[in-house]
């Protein structure tokens, strides 16, 4: 059963989401391929650059999946936001609609990402080194609100802005700068977020063994320190 679940969440759902992303926007909404391509590329490149950087530098996460496969998960689950809230993203452009799209996708991404990471940790496919000994739920919730919530907020706002330029204005020539700007903004803010935690709490690669030792050493009611 476990293998079937993994195949479902790592292959069937992501591939189906990507197919639906292109089919819905081009065939149902009548857009060019530029908008669904934007939705695929931004979280994919962010997964490779932003998340990949924090992982390589600071061991924020350790996956048993290959990193391109992890980035593919970010991309595939990322395209779901505009699909879920397609009526909102197609509303006439305004600051209120941009904010609404950001809020909706932020909540959706936070909930989906939290459940995904909790399940992955429970199955032993994901480790968060600096939270060893904390327990699965505590480990994931230590970062999920700010990380997934922020990503969803960014992706919702960026998706609406991209829809405005690529679809409403027909400026398909803006695809490359929109992708580059979106990836850069999310990557810089996420690297800065974990960098701030590094400065505040110490180097995760060094802290993880200490946290594990603290969690397993009997203290007899006294501090392990």
N, C-alpha and C positions, 0 to 999 in steps of 0.2 A: 504493500500500500504506500509505503514511504517513497519508493522509487517512482511510483505512478504520480504522486503529488509533485515530486521534483521535476519530472518531465512536463507536468502541466504548467507549473509556475515559471520554469526556466526556458521552456521551448514552445509549448502550445499557445499559452496566453501571449507571450511576447511576439511571436510570429503572426498570430491572428491580429494583434493590435496594430502591427505595422501594415498588414494588408488592409485592414479596415481604415486606417489613417489615410492611405492613398485612395482607396475606393470611395470612401464617403466624401472627401473634400472635392475630388475631381468629378465623380459621377453624379453625386447627389447635389452638392452645392455649386458645382460647375466652376470651381477655381482652376487655375493652372497648377502644375506640379510644384511650383515654387513654395507654396504655403506648407503642404505636407512634408516637403523636403526640409524646410526650416524646422518643423517640429521634430523630425528625425535627427537632424544634424546637431542641433544645440545641446540636448542632453547627452548625445553620444560623445561629442568632443569634450564636453564638460566632464563626463565620466573618465575620459582618458587623461585630461589635463588637470582639472581642479581636484577631483577625488584621487586621481593617480598620484599627484604631487604630495598631498597630505599623507597618503599611505606609504609612499616610498621614503619620505623624509622622516615621518614620525610614527609609523606603524599604527595609525588610527584604527584601521581595520586589517584583518587578515582573512582572505577568502580562499576556499579550496577551488573556486572557479578561476579560469584564466581571466586576466584583467580585461581583454577585449570582450569577453563574455559578460563580465560585470557591467562594462560600459553599454553593452547592448541591452541589458536589463534597464538601465537608467533611461535609455532612449525609448524602449518599447513601453514601459510604464509611464514615461513622460508624455507620450502622445495621447494618453487617455484623457487628460484634463480637458482640452478643447473639445474632444468627442463627447464627454459627459455633459459639458456646458456649452454645446454648440449654439443654442438659442441666445446665450449671453454674448458670445464672441461675435455673433453676426449682427448684434444691435448697432445702431449708428454710433460712430466714435464720439466719446466724451470722457472726461476725467472720471466721472462717476462709474461709467461702464468699465474703464480700465481698472479702477480700484475694486469693483465688484468681481471682475474676473480674477484678479490677484487673490482676493480673499477666498473665493470658492475653490480655486485650484490649490491654494495653500492648505486649506483644511483637508481636501481630498488627498493631496500628496503626503501630508503628515500622517493621516490614518493608514493609508496604504503602505507607506514606507515603514512605519512602526510594526505593522503586522508582518510584513515581509521579513524584516530583520529579526524579529522575535522568533519566527518560524525557522529561519536559517540558522540562528544560534542554537535553537533546541535540537536541530538535526545535525549539529556539529559541522556545518559548512561555513560558518562565519565565527570569527573570534575578534573581540574588541580588547586588545592586550592590556590597556591601562585600566580595565574594569574587571580584571580577573578576580574571582572571589566575591563579586557583587551580586550574582544572580542574574538571570537572563533579562527579566523585565526592567530591573534597575539599570542594568548596563545599557540597554537600548534607549530607555527614556532619559538617560543622562545627556543624550545628544539629539534625540529624534525630533523634539518640538522645534528647536532652533534650526537644526539642519534641514529636515524634510519640510518643515513649515516655511522656512525662508526660501528653499528651492522652489516650492510650489507657488509661493507669492511671486517670485521673480518670473517663473515660467508663465504664469497666468498673465502678468502684465506684459511680458515680452511677446506672448502669443497674440494678444489683442493689438499691440502696436504693429506687429508683423502682418497681421490680417489687414489692418488699415492700409499699410503701404503696398503689400503684395497683391491684395484682392480688391479692396475698395478703390485704391488709386491706380491699380494695375502696374505698379512700379517694380516689376520683377528684377530690374537692374539693381535693386536695393537688397537682394537676397544675401550676397556675400557680406556687405557691411553690417547688416542686421544680425547675421549669424556670429560674426567676429565680435561685435559689440556685446551681444548677449552672453556669449561664452566667457569673454574677458571679465565682464561685470560679476557673473556668478563665481568664477574661479578666484578672482581677487578677494571677494568678500568671504568666501569659504576658507581660503588659505589664511586670511587675516584672522578669522574667528578661531581656528584651531591654533594659529600662532599665538594669539592672545592667551589661550588656555595653556600653551606651552610656557609662556613667560610667567603666568600666574601659578601654575601647579607643578612645573618641572617637566623634564624630558620623559615622555611616555615610555620610551624604550628602556630607560633606567628604572622607572617607577613600577613597571609591571611585575618584575620579580619581587620587589619589596612588598607590593600589594598582596601578591600570592603568599609570601612568607607570613605577612601579618594576618592573613585570613586563616592560615593553617596552624599557626603557633599558639599553643595554650597560654593563656595569660593569667589564669587563677584570679581573675577579678582585677588584675593590674594592667596597666598599659603595656603593650608589646614593645613600645619604645624604651 
